[in-house]
């Protein structure tokens, strides 16, 4: 189990997802349904508190075995919940993983997703000893692709039927990757929490 820190760049803060986030998650998914539903298979019209609570329980279990690490994105100053990001599909043997993210619709357009990617990737390279992080976006999800590029990721190519989109169908996907050297400029600042939290 990895001891979890708060990650911050002074504008946003990534905090390990806990049961305290269930209400914020539920409200964010409902308010941003139109934007999330086309890309997120888990985002359904009936997604509510029970589903978000189960997600958090699963995220905590996954963290304990080291297969996934999910963080809530907050405004570092006001504390508002802005969205989620996470490291998934950790493969220790080849030291690689995938990184995903989403924001509330009213929190987009100010670089928060880009900063979240860089903060989380920096943590994962150091704490998880990763050497490669993939970001996978459906070919039509240009907003997600733009975030990956702004974060410094390299576009590697198109994978046919490479991801599942919101309606459950397969879509061609564009794969981006980050390696350690991509974050050499503007590396994330990792700030210890007041009390270290283990989840």
VMD Tcl script that draws the C-alpha trace (Angstrom):
set ca {
  {0.00 0.00 0.00}
  {1.31 3.45 -0.90}
  {1.07 6.32 1.51}
  {-0.97 8.96 -0.25}
  {-0.02 12.60 -0.34}
  {-1.80 15.72 -1.48}
  {-0.44 16.94 -4.79}
  {-0.63 20.64 -5.53}
  {0.65 23.31 -7.87}
  {-0.89 26.08 -5.80}
  {-3.95 26.35 -8.03}
  {-5.32 22.82 -7.92}
  {-4.96 20.04 -5.37}
  {-5.31 16.31 -5.98}
  {-6.61 14.43 -2.95}
  {-7.14 10.67 -2.63}
  {-10.79 9.86 -3.24}
  {-12.70 8.87 -0.09}
  {-16.30 8.40 0.96}
  {-16.41 12.13 1.70}
  {-16.40 12.72 -2.07}
  {-19.53 10.71 -2.90}
  {-21.95 13.66 -2.77}
  {-19.64 15.86 -4.86}
  {-19.12 13.08 -7.39}
  {-22.85 12.51 -7.72}
  {-23.59 16.20 -8.20}
  {-20.77 16.63 -10.72}
  {-21.86 13.68 -12.85}
  {-25.45 14.89 -12.91}
  {-24.55 18.48 -13.79}
  {-22.04 17.40 -16.46}
  {-23.95 14.44 -17.88}
  {-24.29 15.87 -21.39}
  {-20.53 16.30 -21.73}
  {-19.46 13.09 -19.94}
  {-21.95 10.57 -21.28}
  {-20.61 10.35 -24.87}
  {-17.19 9.18 -23.63}
  {-17.64 7.50 -20.24}
  {-19.33 4.05 -20.31}
  {-20.07 4.29 -16.58}
  {-21.95 7.60 -16.95}
  {-25.63 6.73 -17.31}
  {-28.81 8.74 -16.87}
  {-29.49 6.83 -13.64}
  {-25.96 7.13 -12.22}
  {-26.46 8.35 -8.68}
  {-25.27 8.23 -5.10}
  {-25.25 4.42 -4.86}
  {-23.15 4.04 -7.99}
  {-20.66 6.68 -6.87}
  {-20.40 5.11 -3.42}
  {-19.62 1.75 -5.04}
  {-17.01 3.41 -7.25}
  {-15.29 4.89 -4.20}
  {-15.31 1.54 -2.39}
  {-13.79 -0.09 -5.46}
  {-11.20 2.67 -5.78}
  {-10.11 2.18 -2.18}
  {-9.79 -1.58 -2.66}
  {-7.80 -1.07 -5.87}
  {-5.46 1.33 -4.10}
  {-4.81 -1.21 -1.38}
  {-3.61 -3.80 -3.89}
  {-1.80 -1.20 -6.01}
  {-3.72 -1.68 -9.26}
  {-5.36 1.78 -9.39}
  {-4.97 5.17 -7.71}
  {-7.85 7.66 -7.94}
  {-7.68 11.31 -6.92}
  {-10.32 14.02 -6.60}
  {-9.38 17.33 -8.22}
  {-10.01 20.35 -5.99}
  {-9.47 24.07 -6.22}
  {-6.42 24.49 -4.00}
  {-7.64 27.79 -2.55}
  {-11.39 27.49 -2.25}
  {-11.51 23.71 -1.96}
  {-14.27 23.22 -4.55}
  {-14.53 19.76 -6.10}
  {-13.66 20.01 -9.81}
  {-13.42 16.46 -11.12}
  {-11.42 13.24 -11.03}
  {-8.18 11.79 -12.32}
  {-6.59 8.42 -11.82}
  {-3.85 5.95 -12.58}
  {-5.21 2.59 -13.75}
  {-3.99 -0.67 -15.27}
  {-0.71 -0.55 -13.41}
  {1.68 -3.15 -14.80}
  {4.58 -3.44 -12.40}
  {6.61 -5.80 -14.59}
  {6.89 -3.31 -17.44}
  {6.47 -0.25 -15.17}
  {3.59 1.24 -17.12}
  {0.03 2.40 -16.49}
  {-2.82 4.43 -17.96}
  {-4.02 7.85 -16.84}
  {-7.55 9.20 -17.14}
  {-9.35 12.39 -16.17}
  {-12.61 14.31 -16.29}
  {-13.78 17.69 -15.05}
  {-17.11 19.23 -14.18}
  {-18.39 21.07 -17.23}
  {-18.22 24.42 -15.46}
  {-14.57 23.81 -14.46}
  {-13.12 23.32 -17.94}
  {-11.16 25.74 -20.08}
  {-8.69 27.01 -17.48}
  {-5.90 24.43 -17.71}
  {-7.02 22.41 -14.70}
  {-7.14 19.09 -16.52}
  {-3.69 19.69 -18.01}
  {-2.23 20.58 -14.62}
  {-3.91 17.55 -13.05}
  {-2.31 15.24 -15.63}
  {1.15 16.63 -14.94}
  {0.73 16.50 -11.17}
  {-0.55 12.94 -11.19}
  {2.00 11.71 -13.71}
  {4.84 13.22 -11.69}
  {3.61 11.44 -8.57}
  {3.20 8.14 -10.42}
  {6.69 8.23 -11.90}
  {8.21 8.73 -8.46}
  {5.89 6.86 -6.10}
  {5.02 3.93 -8.37}
  {8.38 3.80 -10.19}
  {6.65 3.94 -13.57}
  {8.54 4.60 -16.78}
  {5.60 5.05 -19.17}
  {2.07 6.41 -18.76}
  {-0.48 6.08 -21.55}
  {-3.42 8.41 -22.15}
  {-6.08 6.94 -24.44}
  {-8.77 9.09 -26.06}
  {-11.48 8.25 -28.58}
  {-10.70 9.70 -32.00}
  {-13.68 12.05 -31.72}
  {-12.83 13.24 -28.21}
  {-10.74 16.19 -29.30}
  {-10.96 17.91 -25.91}
  {-9.27 15.00 -24.16}
  {-6.64 14.82 -26.88}
  {-5.87 18.51 -26.42}
  {-5.33 17.99 -22.69}
  {-2.84 15.18 -23.35}
  {-0.86 17.30 -25.80}
  {-0.80 20.35 -23.51}
  {0.46 18.14 -20.70}
  {3.46 17.23 -22.84}
  {2.39 13.77 -23.99}
  {3.49 12.38 -27.35}
  {0.89 11.18 -29.85}
  {1.84 7.62 -30.74}
  {-0.88 6.57 -33.16}
  {-4.37 5.21 -33.68}
  {-5.51 1.88 -32.26}
  {-8.48 0.38 -34.07}
  {-11.37 -0.43 -31.72}
  {-9.09 0.81 -28.97}
  {-11.60 2.03 -26.41}
  {-15.20 1.74 -25.28}
  {-17.24 4.93 -25.44}
  {-20.37 6.05 -23.67}
  {-22.94 3.98 -25.53}
  {-20.92 0.81 -24.99}
  {-19.64 0.60 -28.55}
  {-16.00 0.37 -29.61}
  {-14.21 3.38 -31.03}
  {-10.84 3.84 -32.64}
  {-8.57 5.50 -30.10}
  {-5.54 7.73 -30.14}
  {-2.79 6.71 -27.74}
  {-0.55 9.33 -26.14}
  {2.32 8.62 -23.79}
  {4.32 10.36 -21.10}
  {7.77 9.31 -19.95}
  {9.82 10.83 -17.16}
  {11.76 13.23 -19.36}
  {8.51 14.77 -20.64}
  {7.97 16.32 -17.22}
  {11.46 17.73 -16.72}
  {10.18 21.25 -17.28}
  {7.54 22.50 -14.89}
  {7.68 19.41 -12.70}
  {4.93 19.06 -10.14}
  {5.35 20.17 -6.55}
  {4.23 17.49 -4.09}
  {3.13 18.89 -0.78}
  {2.75 16.56 2.22}
  {-0.67 16.71 3.89}
  {-1.05 17.86 7.49}
  {-1.57 14.23 8.41}
  {-0.50 11.47 6.03}
  {-3.52 9.50 4.86}
  {-3.55 5.84 3.96}
  {-6.52 4.49 2.07}
}
mol new
graphics top color blue
foreach p $ca { graphics top sphere $p radius 0.5 }
foreach p [lrange $ca 0 end-1] q [lrange $ca 1 end] { graphics top cylinder $p $q radius 0.2 }
display resetview
